Amino acid sequence: MRKLIIALLAVSTFAACKKESTDPSNNNNNNNNNGGFTVPTTSYYKIDGKANTSSMDAASDIMMGGNFGITKKFDDLQITTSGLRVFFTKSTNANGPDIMSMVPEGGYKEFPITGAPGTNSNDSIRVELDVESSGYYFYKASAGKIYISKKDGKLRYTSGGTIQVSGWKYPDQTNTSFTRTVEFSIQVGDQL
């Protein structure tokens, strides 16, 4: 009898639970609590898990948000210069996509990373990293995602977690490939 009562309680508890409905069309363009992404409130830039060294260089974007970049050094990694670039691969207008208009105030938009130049999509992004550290290295991401959010009219570029980038050392350009990881959330104008 006791087992029957426990089974009935379990069934009634399970029946009382209902699944929350989510609209998948909203995942790319809504506020912080929709789609599993929360916009960070502080800026950071990390390579191989190490934060950049503080400097006065500020993050900037051009072409209405279609091209974002920041240059920092990383003393812990003996990196004297590291330039991060996030940009759209192709646009239907000469100035690039108008990200400022695409992203709603207080919301965000998700973009897939592509490693292929010349992609015919306006909604895919490239992530590249130039590093000077006992030589010059050029890295690019081939997968992952970037979230672009807007608050008080300023855009913030956030990696979807840690992104692996791979590339080569110049001028060697041998067949040896190097890899690093990069992770960031940077609001335009931040100095870090």
PyMOL CGO cylinders between C-alpha atoms (Angstrom):
from pymol import cmd
from pymol.cgo import CYLINDER

trace = [
    CYLINDER, 0.00, 0.00, 0.00, 2.83, 2.36, 0.89, 0.3, 1, 1, 1, 1, 1, 1,
    CYLINDER, 2.83, 2.36, 0.89, 4.46, 1.79, -2.53, 0.3, 1, 1, 1, 1, 1, 1,
    CYLINDER, 4.46, 1.79, -2.53, 1.16, 2.59, -4.23, 0.3, 1, 1, 1, 1, 1, 1,
    CYLINDER, 1.16, 2.59, -4.23, 0.81, 5.90, -2.36, 0.3, 1, 1, 1, 1, 1, 1,
    CYLINDER, 0.81, 5.90, -2.36, 4.40, 6.89, -3.25, 0.3, 1, 1, 1, 1, 1, 1,
    CYLINDER, 4.40, 6.89, -3.25, 3.80, 5.98, -6.91, 0.3, 1, 1, 1, 1, 1, 1,
    CYLINDER, 3.80, 5.98, -6.91, 0.55, 8.02, -7.00, 0.3, 1, 1, 1, 1, 1, 1,
    CYLINDER, 0.55, 8.02, -7.00, 2.34, 11.02, -5.43, 0.3, 1, 1, 1, 1, 1, 1,
    CYLINDER, 2.34, 11.02, -5.43, 5.14, 10.78, -8.00, 0.3, 1, 1, 1, 1, 1, 1,
    CYLINDER, 5.14, 10.78, -8.00, 2.66, 10.57, -10.91, 0.3, 1, 1, 1, 1, 1, 1,
    CYLINDER, 2.66, 10.57, -10.91, 0.60, 13.51, -9.62, 0.3, 1, 1, 1, 1, 1, 1,
    CYLINDER, 0.60, 13.51, -9.62, 3.76, 15.60, -9.07, 0.3, 1, 1, 1, 1, 1, 1,
    CYLINDER, 3.76, 15.60, -9.07, 5.00, 14.79, -12.58, 0.3, 1, 1, 1, 1, 1, 1,
    CYLINDER, 5.00, 14.79, -12.58, 1.60, 15.62, -14.10, 0.3, 1, 1, 1, 1, 1, 1,
    CYLINDER, 1.60, 15.62, -14.10, 1.47, 18.95, -12.29, 0.3, 1, 1, 1, 1, 1, 1,
    CYLINDER, 1.47, 18.95, -12.29, 4.77, 20.03, -13.84, 0.3, 1, 1, 1, 1, 1, 1,
    CYLINDER, 4.77, 20.03, -13.84, 4.46, 21.64, -17.23, 0.3, 1, 1, 1, 1, 1, 1,
    CYLINDER, 4.46, 21.64, -17.23, 7.21, 22.51, -19.63, 0.3, 1, 1, 1, 1, 1, 1,
    CYLINDER, 7.21, 22.51, -19.63, 7.83, 26.19, -20.21, 0.3, 1, 1, 1, 1, 1, 1,
    CYLINDER, 7.83, 26.19, -20.21, 7.39, 27.06, -23.84, 0.3, 1, 1, 1, 1, 1, 1,
    CYLINDER, 7.39, 27.06, -23.84, 10.15, 28.90, -25.63, 0.3, 1, 1, 1, 1, 1, 1,
    CYLINDER, 10.15, 28.90, -25.63, 9.94, 30.50, -29.02, 0.3, 1, 1, 1, 1, 1, 1,
    CYLINDER, 9.94, 30.50, -29.02, 13.11, 29.57, -30.94, 0.3, 1, 1, 1, 1, 1, 1,
    CYLINDER, 13.11, 29.57, -30.94, 12.67, 32.59, -33.20, 0.3, 1, 1, 1, 1, 1, 1,
    CYLINDER, 12.67, 32.59, -33.20, 13.36, 34.81, -30.18, 0.3, 1, 1, 1, 1, 1, 1,
    CYLINDER, 13.36, 34.81, -30.18, 16.74, 33.29, -29.30, 0.3, 1, 1, 1, 1, 1, 1,
    CYLINDER, 16.74, 33.29, -29.30, 18.69, 35.61, -31.60, 0.3, 1, 1, 1, 1, 1, 1,
    CYLINDER, 18.69, 35.61, -31.60, 17.21, 38.92, -30.66, 0.3, 1, 1, 1, 1, 1, 1,
    CYLINDER, 17.21, 38.92, -30.66, 15.97, 39.21, -27.11, 0.3, 1, 1, 1, 1, 1, 1,
    CYLINDER, 15.97, 39.21, -27.11, 16.94, 40.45, -23.71, 0.3, 1, 1, 1, 1, 1, 1,
    CYLINDER, 16.94, 40.45, -23.71, 19.38, 38.90, -21.29, 0.3, 1, 1, 1, 1, 1, 1,
    CYLINDER, 19.38, 38.90, -21.29, 17.30, 36.04, -19.87, 0.3, 1, 1, 1, 1, 1, 1,
    CYLINDER, 17.30, 36.04, -19.87, 16.09, 34.55, -23.15, 0.3, 1, 1, 1, 1, 1, 1,
    CYLINDER, 16.09, 34.55, -23.15, 18.06, 31.96, -25.09, 0.3, 1, 1, 1, 1, 1, 1,
    CYLINDER, 18.06, 31.96, -25.09, 20.46, 31.11, -22.24, 0.3, 1, 1, 1, 1, 1, 1,
    CYLINDER, 20.46, 31.11, -22.24, 22.75, 34.13, -22.63, 0.3, 1, 1, 1, 1, 1, 1,
    CYLINDER, 22.75, 34.13, -22.63, 23.29, 36.77, -19.96, 0.3, 1, 1, 1, 1, 1, 1,
    CYLINDER, 23.29, 36.77, -19.96, 25.08, 39.93, -21.03, 0.3, 1, 1, 1, 1, 1, 1,
    CYLINDER, 25.08, 39.93, -21.03, 28.18, 40.47, -18.83, 0.3, 1, 1, 1, 1, 1, 1,
    CYLINDER, 28.18, 40.47, -18.83, 28.40, 43.73, -16.92, 0.3, 1, 1, 1, 1, 1, 1,
    CYLINDER, 28.40, 43.73, -16.92, 32.20, 43.93, -16.81, 0.3, 1, 1, 1, 1, 1, 1,
    CYLINDER, 32.20, 43.93, -16.81, 34.70, 43.82, -19.64, 0.3, 1, 1, 1, 1, 1, 1,
    CYLINDER, 34.70, 43.82, -19.64, 37.48, 41.25, -19.98, 0.3, 1, 1, 1, 1, 1, 1,
    CYLINDER, 37.48, 41.25, -19.98, 39.89, 39.97, -22.63, 0.3, 1, 1, 1, 1, 1, 1,
    CYLINDER, 39.89, 39.97, -22.63, 41.77, 36.70, -22.08, 0.3, 1, 1, 1, 1, 1, 1,
    CYLINDER, 41.77, 36.70, -22.08, 44.21, 34.67, -24.12, 0.3, 1, 1, 1, 1, 1, 1,
    CYLINDER, 44.21, 34.67, -24.12, 44.92, 31.12, -22.90, 0.3, 1, 1, 1, 1, 1, 1,
    CYLINDER, 44.92, 31.12, -22.90, 42.98, 31.96, -19.72, 0.3, 1, 1, 1, 1, 1, 1,
    CYLINDER, 42.98, 31.96, -19.72, 45.19, 34.96, -18.82, 0.3, 1, 1, 1, 1, 1, 1,
    CYLINDER, 45.19, 34.96, -18.82, 43.78, 38.50, -18.64, 0.3, 1, 1, 1, 1, 1, 1,
    CYLINDER, 43.78, 38.50, -18.64, 45.37, 41.32, -20.61, 0.3, 1, 1, 1, 1, 1, 1,
    CYLINDER, 45.37, 41.32, -20.61, 47.72, 43.82, -19.03, 0.3, 1, 1, 1, 1, 1, 1,
    CYLINDER, 47.72, 43.82, -19.03, 46.01, 47.12, -18.29, 0.3, 1, 1, 1, 1, 1, 1,
    CYLINDER, 46.01, 47.12, -18.29, 46.62, 49.96, -20.72, 0.3, 1, 1, 1, 1, 1, 1,
    CYLINDER, 46.62, 49.96, -20.72, 44.93, 53.08, -22.06, 0.3, 1, 1, 1, 1, 1, 1,
    CYLINDER, 44.93, 53.08, -22.06, 44.09, 51.54, -25.46, 0.3, 1, 1, 1, 1, 1, 1,
    CYLINDER, 44.09, 51.54, -25.46, 40.31, 51.60, -25.86, 0.3, 1, 1, 1, 1, 1, 1,
    CYLINDER, 40.31, 51.60, -25.86, 38.10, 49.23, -27.83, 0.3, 1, 1, 1, 1, 1, 1,
    CYLINDER, 38.10, 49.23, -27.83, 36.68, 50.72, -31.01, 0.3, 1, 1, 1, 1, 1, 1,
    CYLINDER, 36.68, 50.72, -31.01, 34.25, 49.83, -33.74, 0.3, 1, 1, 1, 1, 1, 1,
    CYLINDER, 34.25, 49.83, -33.74, 33.68, 51.25, -37.19, 0.3, 1, 1, 1, 1, 1, 1,
    CYLINDER, 33.68, 51.25, -37.19, 31.17, 50.80, -40.00, 0.3, 1, 1, 1, 1, 1, 1,
    CYLINDER, 31.17, 50.80, -40.00, 28.14, 51.08, -37.69, 0.3, 1, 1, 1, 1, 1, 1,
    CYLINDER, 28.14, 51.08, -37.69, 29.42, 48.21, -35.53, 0.3, 1, 1, 1, 1, 1, 1,
    CYLINDER, 29.42, 48.21, -35.53, 30.37, 45.90, -38.41, 0.3, 1, 1, 1, 1, 1, 1,
    CYLINDER, 30.37, 45.90, -38.41, 34.08, 45.93, -37.51, 0.3, 1, 1, 1, 1, 1, 1,
    CYLINDER, 34.08, 45.93, -37.51, 35.35, 45.80, -33.91, 0.3, 1, 1, 1, 1, 1, 1,
    CYLINDER, 35.35, 45.80, -33.91, 38.91, 45.78, -32.60, 0.3, 1, 1, 1, 1, 1, 1,
    CYLINDER, 38.91, 45.78, -32.60, 41.16, 46.20, -29.58, 0.3, 1, 1, 1, 1, 1, 1,
    CYLINDER, 41.16, 46.20, -29.58, 44.93, 45.98, -29.08, 0.3, 1, 1, 1, 1, 1, 1,
    CYLINDER, 44.93, 45.98, -29.08, 46.43, 44.96, -25.73, 0.3, 1, 1, 1, 1, 1, 1,
    CYLINDER, 46.43, 44.96, -25.73, 49.54, 43.35, -24.29, 0.3, 1, 1, 1, 1, 1, 1,
    CYLINDER, 49.54, 43.35, -24.29, 49.73, 40.29, -22.04, 0.3, 1, 1, 1, 1, 1, 1,
    CYLINDER, 49.73, 40.29, -22.04, 52.75, 40.44, -19.75, 0.3, 1, 1, 1, 1, 1, 1,
    CYLINDER, 52.75, 40.44, -19.75, 52.03, 37.00, -18.23, 0.3, 1, 1, 1, 1, 1, 1,
    CYLINDER, 52.03, 37.00, -18.23, 52.29, 35.42, -21.70, 0.3, 1, 1, 1, 1, 1, 1,
    CYLINDER, 52.29, 35.42, -21.70, 55.20, 37.59, -22.93, 0.3, 1, 1, 1, 1, 1, 1,
    CYLINDER, 55.20, 37.59, -22.93, 52.90, 39.05, -25.60, 0.3, 1, 1, 1, 1, 1, 1,
    CYLINDER, 52.90, 39.05, -25.60, 53.94, 42.59, -26.45, 0.3, 1, 1, 1, 1, 1, 1,
    CYLINDER, 53.94, 42.59, -26.45, 51.01, 43.24, -28.79, 0.3, 1, 1, 1, 1, 1, 1,
    CYLINDER, 51.01, 43.24, -28.79, 47.77, 41.36, -29.36, 0.3, 1, 1, 1, 1, 1, 1,
    CYLINDER, 47.77, 41.36, -29.36, 45.21, 42.71, -31.81, 0.3, 1, 1, 1, 1, 1, 1,
    CYLINDER, 45.21, 42.71, -31.81, 41.72, 41.21, -31.65, 0.3, 1, 1, 1, 1, 1, 1,
    CYLINDER, 41.72, 41.21, -31.65, 39.41, 41.79, -34.63, 0.3, 1, 1, 1, 1, 1, 1,
    CYLINDER, 39.41, 41.79, -34.63, 35.74, 40.85, -34.91, 0.3, 1, 1, 1, 1, 1, 1,
    CYLINDER, 35.74, 40.85, -34.91, 34.15, 41.67, -38.25, 0.3, 1, 1, 1, 1, 1, 1,
    CYLINDER, 34.15, 41.67, -38.25, 31.47, 40.61, -40.72, 0.3, 1, 1, 1, 1, 1, 1,
    CYLINDER, 31.47, 40.61, -40.72, 32.55, 38.56, -43.71, 0.3, 1, 1, 1, 1, 1, 1,
    CYLINDER, 32.55, 38.56, -43.71, 30.31, 40.17, -46.30, 0.3, 1, 1, 1, 1, 1, 1,
    CYLINDER, 30.31, 40.17, -46.30, 27.74, 42.88, -46.49, 0.3, 1, 1, 1, 1, 1, 1,
    CYLINDER, 27.74, 42.88, -46.49, 25.05, 43.95, -48.87, 0.3, 1, 1, 1, 1, 1, 1,
    CYLINDER, 25.05, 43.95, -48.87, 26.06, 47.59, -48.49, 0.3, 1, 1, 1, 1, 1, 1,
    CYLINDER, 26.06, 47.59, -48.49, 29.46, 49.22, -48.88, 0.3, 1, 1, 1, 1, 1, 1,
    CYLINDER, 29.46, 49.22, -48.88, 29.74, 50.20, -45.22, 0.3, 1, 1, 1, 1, 1, 1,
    CYLINDER, 29.74, 50.20, -45.22, 28.97, 46.79, -43.74, 0.3, 1, 1, 1, 1, 1, 1,
    CYLINDER, 28.97, 46.79, -43.74, 25.87, 45.73, -41.84, 0.3, 1, 1, 1, 1, 1, 1,
    CYLINDER, 25.87, 45.73, -41.84, 24.36, 48.37, -39.56, 0.3, 1, 1, 1, 1, 1, 1,
    CYLINDER, 24.36, 48.37, -39.56, 24.78, 46.44, -36.30, 0.3, 1, 1, 1, 1, 1, 1,
    CYLINDER, 24.78, 46.44, -36.30, 23.75, 49.48, -34.26, 0.3, 1, 1, 1, 1, 1, 1,
    CYLINDER, 23.75, 49.48, -34.26, 20.28, 49.24, -35.87, 0.3, 1, 1, 1, 1, 1, 1,
    CYLINDER, 20.28, 49.24, -35.87, 20.13, 45.43, -35.85, 0.3, 1, 1, 1, 1, 1, 1,
    CYLINDER, 20.13, 45.43, -35.85, 20.67, 45.05, -32.10, 0.3, 1, 1, 1, 1, 1, 1,
    CYLINDER, 20.67, 45.05, -32.10, 17.80, 46.32, -29.91, 0.3, 1, 1, 1, 1, 1, 1,
    CYLINDER, 17.80, 46.32, -29.91, 18.55, 48.60, -26.97, 0.3, 1, 1, 1, 1, 1, 1,
    CYLINDER, 18.55, 48.60, -26.97, 18.82, 46.43, -23.85, 0.3, 1, 1, 1, 1, 1, 1,
    CYLINDER, 18.82, 46.43, -23.85, 18.97, 43.27, -25.98, 0.3, 1, 1, 1, 1, 1, 1,
    CYLINDER, 18.97, 43.27, -25.98, 21.43, 41.22, -28.01, 0.3, 1, 1, 1, 1, 1, 1,
    CYLINDER, 21.43, 41.22, -28.01, 21.88, 39.31, -31.24, 0.3, 1, 1, 1, 1, 1, 1,
    CYLINDER, 21.88, 39.31, -31.24, 23.81, 36.07, -31.74, 0.3, 1, 1, 1, 1, 1, 1,
    CYLINDER, 23.81, 36.07, -31.74, 26.11, 35.57, -34.74, 0.3, 1, 1, 1, 1, 1, 1,
    CYLINDER, 26.11, 35.57, -34.74, 27.90, 32.35, -35.81, 0.3, 1, 1, 1, 1, 1, 1,
    CYLINDER, 27.90, 32.35, -35.81, 31.64, 32.50, -36.41, 0.3, 1, 1, 1, 1, 1, 1,
    CYLINDER, 31.64, 32.50, -36.41, 32.89, 31.44, -39.81, 0.3, 1, 1, 1, 1, 1, 1,
    CYLINDER, 32.89, 31.44, -39.81, 36.51, 30.94, -40.78, 0.3, 1, 1, 1, 1, 1, 1,
    CYLINDER, 36.51, 30.94, -40.78, 35.84, 31.19, -44.49, 0.3, 1, 1, 1, 1, 1, 1,
    CYLINDER, 35.84, 31.19, -44.49, 36.48, 34.50, -46.25, 0.3, 1, 1, 1, 1, 1, 1,
    CYLINDER, 36.48, 34.50, -46.25, 33.93, 35.56, -48.83, 0.3, 1, 1, 1, 1, 1, 1,
    CYLINDER, 33.93, 35.56, -48.83, 30.97, 33.90, -47.14, 0.3, 1, 1, 1, 1, 1, 1,
    CYLINDER, 30.97, 33.90, -47.14, 27.75, 35.08, -48.75, 0.3, 1, 1, 1, 1, 1, 1,
    CYLINDER, 27.75, 35.08, -48.75, 26.03, 35.62, -45.43, 0.3, 1, 1, 1, 1, 1, 1,
    CYLINDER, 26.03, 35.62, -45.43, 25.42, 38.93, -43.71, 0.3, 1, 1, 1, 1, 1, 1,
    CYLINDER, 25.42, 38.93, -43.71, 24.95, 37.29, -40.32, 0.3, 1, 1, 1, 1, 1, 1,
    CYLINDER, 24.95, 37.29, -40.32, 28.23, 35.44, -39.89, 0.3, 1, 1, 1, 1, 1, 1,
    CYLINDER, 28.23, 35.44, -39.89, 31.29, 36.88, -38.25, 0.3, 1, 1, 1, 1, 1, 1,
    CYLINDER, 31.29, 36.88, -38.25, 35.05, 36.36, -38.39, 0.3, 1, 1, 1, 1, 1, 1,
    CYLINDER, 35.05, 36.36, -38.39, 37.35, 36.47, -35.35, 0.3, 1, 1, 1, 1, 1, 1,
    CYLINDER, 37.35, 36.47, -35.35, 41.07, 37.02, -35.89, 0.3, 1, 1, 1, 1, 1, 1,
    CYLINDER, 41.07, 37.02, -35.89, 43.98, 37.52, -33.52, 0.3, 1, 1, 1, 1, 1, 1,
    CYLINDER, 43.98, 37.52, -33.52, 47.42, 38.97, -34.30, 0.3, 1, 1, 1, 1, 1, 1,
    CYLINDER, 47.42, 38.97, -34.30, 50.09, 38.28, -31.68, 0.3, 1, 1, 1, 1, 1, 1,
    CYLINDER, 50.09, 38.28, -31.68, 53.63, 39.58, -31.35, 0.3, 1, 1, 1, 1, 1, 1,
    CYLINDER, 53.63, 39.58, -31.35, 55.63, 37.33, -29.03, 0.3, 1, 1, 1, 1, 1, 1,
    CYLINDER, 55.63, 37.33, -29.03, 59.12, 36.25, -30.10, 0.3, 1, 1, 1, 1, 1, 1,
    CYLINDER, 59.12, 36.25, -30.10, 57.77, 36.51, -33.63, 0.3, 1, 1, 1, 1, 1, 1,
    CYLINDER, 57.77, 36.51, -33.63, 54.51, 37.38, -35.34, 0.3, 1, 1, 1, 1, 1, 1,
    CYLINDER, 54.51, 37.38, -35.34, 51.53, 35.03, -35.27, 0.3, 1, 1, 1, 1, 1, 1,
    CYLINDER, 51.53, 35.03, -35.27, 48.22, 35.23, -37.09, 0.3, 1, 1, 1, 1, 1, 1,
    CYLINDER, 48.22, 35.23, -37.09, 45.27, 33.23, -35.71, 0.3, 1, 1, 1, 1, 1, 1,
    CYLINDER, 45.27, 33.23, -35.71, 41.64, 32.85, -36.71, 0.3, 1, 1, 1, 1, 1, 1,
    CYLINDER, 41.64, 32.85, -36.71, 38.60, 31.09, -35.31, 0.3, 1, 1, 1, 1, 1, 1,
    CYLINDER, 38.60, 31.09, -35.31, 36.69, 28.61, -37.43, 0.3, 1, 1, 1, 1, 1, 1,
    CYLINDER, 36.69, 28.61, -37.43, 33.76, 27.91, -35.11, 0.3, 1, 1, 1, 1, 1, 1,
    CYLINDER, 33.76, 27.91, -35.11, 31.81, 29.35, -32.20, 0.3, 1, 1, 1, 1, 1, 1,
    CYLINDER, 31.81, 29.35, -32.20, 29.56, 32.35, -31.75, 0.3, 1, 1, 1, 1, 1, 1,
    CYLINDER, 29.56, 32.35, -31.75, 29.64, 36.01, -30.84, 0.3, 1, 1, 1, 1, 1, 1,
    CYLINDER, 29.64, 36.01, -30.84, 26.94, 37.91, -28.99, 0.3, 1, 1, 1, 1, 1, 1,
    CYLINDER, 26.94, 37.91, -28.99, 26.57, 41.61, -29.73, 0.3, 1, 1, 1, 1, 1, 1,
    CYLINDER, 26.57, 41.61, -29.73, 24.49, 43.49, -27.17, 0.3, 1, 1, 1, 1, 1, 1,
    CYLINDER, 24.49, 43.49, -27.17, 23.56, 47.13, -26.75, 0.3, 1, 1, 1, 1, 1, 1,
    CYLINDER, 23.56, 47.13, -26.75, 23.15, 49.20, -23.59, 0.3, 1, 1, 1, 1, 1, 1,
    CYLINDER, 23.15, 49.20, -23.59, 22.84, 52.99, -23.42, 0.3, 1, 1, 1, 1, 1, 1,
    CYLINDER, 22.84, 52.99, -23.42, 23.58, 53.14, -27.15, 0.3, 1, 1, 1, 1, 1, 1,
    CYLINDER, 23.58, 53.14, -27.15, 26.95, 51.31, -26.80, 0.3, 1, 1, 1, 1, 1, 1,
    CYLINDER, 26.95, 51.31, -26.80, 27.70, 47.92, -28.35, 0.3, 1, 1, 1, 1, 1, 1,
    CYLINDER, 27.70, 47.92, -28.35, 29.35, 45.08, -26.39, 0.3, 1, 1, 1, 1, 1, 1,
    CYLINDER, 29.35, 45.08, -26.39, 31.03, 42.14, -28.16, 0.3, 1, 1, 1, 1, 1, 1,
    CYLINDER, 31.03, 42.14, -28.16, 31.08, 38.87, -26.18, 0.3, 1, 1, 1, 1, 1, 1,
    CYLINDER, 31.08, 38.87, -26.18, 32.49, 35.50, -27.17, 0.3, 1, 1, 1, 1, 1, 1,
    CYLINDER, 32.49, 35.50, -27.17, 30.22, 32.52, -26.64, 0.3, 1, 1, 1, 1, 1, 1,
    CYLINDER, 30.22, 32.52, -26.64, 32.58, 31.02, -24.06, 0.3, 1, 1, 1, 1, 1, 1,
    CYLINDER, 32.58, 31.02, -24.06, 36.19, 30.18, -24.85, 0.3, 1, 1, 1, 1, 1, 1,
    CYLINDER, 36.19, 30.18, -24.85, 36.99, 30.15, -28.57, 0.3, 1, 1, 1, 1, 1, 1,
    CYLINDER, 36.99, 30.15, -28.57, 39.87, 28.19, -30.05, 0.3, 1, 1, 1, 1, 1, 1,
    CYLINDER, 39.87, 28.19, -30.05, 41.93, 30.01, -32.68, 0.3, 1, 1, 1, 1, 1, 1,
    CYLINDER, 41.93, 30.01, -32.68, 44.65, 28.50, -34.85, 0.3, 1, 1, 1, 1, 1, 1,
    CYLINDER, 44.65, 28.50, -34.85, 47.26, 29.92, -37.17, 0.3, 1, 1, 1, 1, 1, 1,
    CYLINDER, 47.26, 29.92, -37.17, 50.85, 30.32, -38.23, 0.3, 1, 1, 1, 1, 1, 1,
    CYLINDER, 50.85, 30.32, -38.23, 54.02, 32.17, -37.34, 0.3, 1, 1, 1, 1, 1, 1,
    CYLINDER, 54.02, 32.17, -37.34, 55.31, 34.75, -39.84, 0.3, 1, 1, 1, 1, 1, 1,
    CYLINDER, 55.31, 34.75, -39.84, 57.49, 35.05, -41.76, 0.3, 1, 1, 1, 1, 1, 1,
    CYLINDER, 57.49, 35.05, -41.76, 58.22, 31.32, -41.30, 0.3, 1, 1, 1, 1, 1, 1,
    CYLINDER, 58.22, 31.32, -41.30, 54.90, 30.14, -42.78, 0.3, 1, 1, 1, 1, 1, 1,
    CYLINDER, 54.90, 30.14, -42.78, 55.84, 26.52, -42.30, 0.3, 1, 1, 1, 1, 1, 1,
    CYLINDER, 55.84, 26.52, -42.30, 53.31, 23.75, -42.04, 0.3, 1, 1, 1, 1, 1, 1,
    CYLINDER, 53.31, 23.75, -42.04, 53.44, 24.02, -38.24, 0.3, 1, 1, 1, 1, 1, 1,
    CYLINDER, 53.44, 24.02, -38.24, 50.11, 25.24, -36.90, 0.3, 1, 1, 1, 1, 1, 1,
    CYLINDER, 50.11, 25.24, -36.90, 49.75, 26.93, -33.51, 0.3, 1, 1, 1, 1, 1, 1,
    CYLINDER, 49.75, 26.93, -33.51, 46.64, 27.16, -31.33, 0.3, 1, 1, 1, 1, 1, 1,
    CYLINDER, 46.64, 27.16, -31.33, 45.47, 29.45, -28.57, 0.3, 1, 1, 1, 1, 1, 1,
    CYLINDER, 45.47, 29.45, -28.57, 42.20, 30.21, -26.84, 0.3, 1, 1, 1, 1, 1, 1,
    CYLINDER, 42.20, 30.21, -26.84, 40.54, 33.60, -26.62, 0.3, 1, 1, 1, 1, 1, 1,
    CYLINDER, 40.54, 33.60, -26.62, 37.64, 34.77, -24.47, 0.3, 1, 1, 1, 1, 1, 1,
    CYLINDER, 37.64, 34.77, -24.47, 36.27, 38.28, -24.24, 0.3, 1, 1, 1, 1, 1, 1,
    CYLINDER, 36.27, 38.28, -24.24, 33.41, 40.61, -23.42, 0.3, 1, 1, 1, 1, 1, 1,
    CYLINDER, 33.41, 40.61, -23.42, 34.26, 44.18, -24.32, 0.3, 1, 1, 1, 1, 1, 1,
    CYLINDER, 34.26, 44.18, -24.32, 32.08, 47.24, -24.59, 0.3, 1, 1, 1, 1, 1, 1,
    CYLINDER, 32.08, 47.24, -24.59, 33.09, 49.81, -27.20, 0.3, 1, 1, 1, 1, 1, 1,
    CYLINDER, 33.09, 49.81, -27.20, 35.08, 52.57, -25.52, 0.3, 1, 1, 1, 1, 1, 1,
    CYLINDER, 35.08, 52.57, -25.52, 36.31, 50.39, -22.63, 0.3, 1, 1, 1, 1, 1, 1,
    CYLINDER, 36.31, 50.39, -22.63, 40.03, 50.60, -21.87, 0.3, 1, 1, 1, 1, 1, 1,
    CYLINDER, 40.03, 50.60, -21.87, 40.47, 47.43, -19.77, 0.3, 1, 1, 1, 1, 1, 1,
]
cmd.load_cgo(trace, "trace")
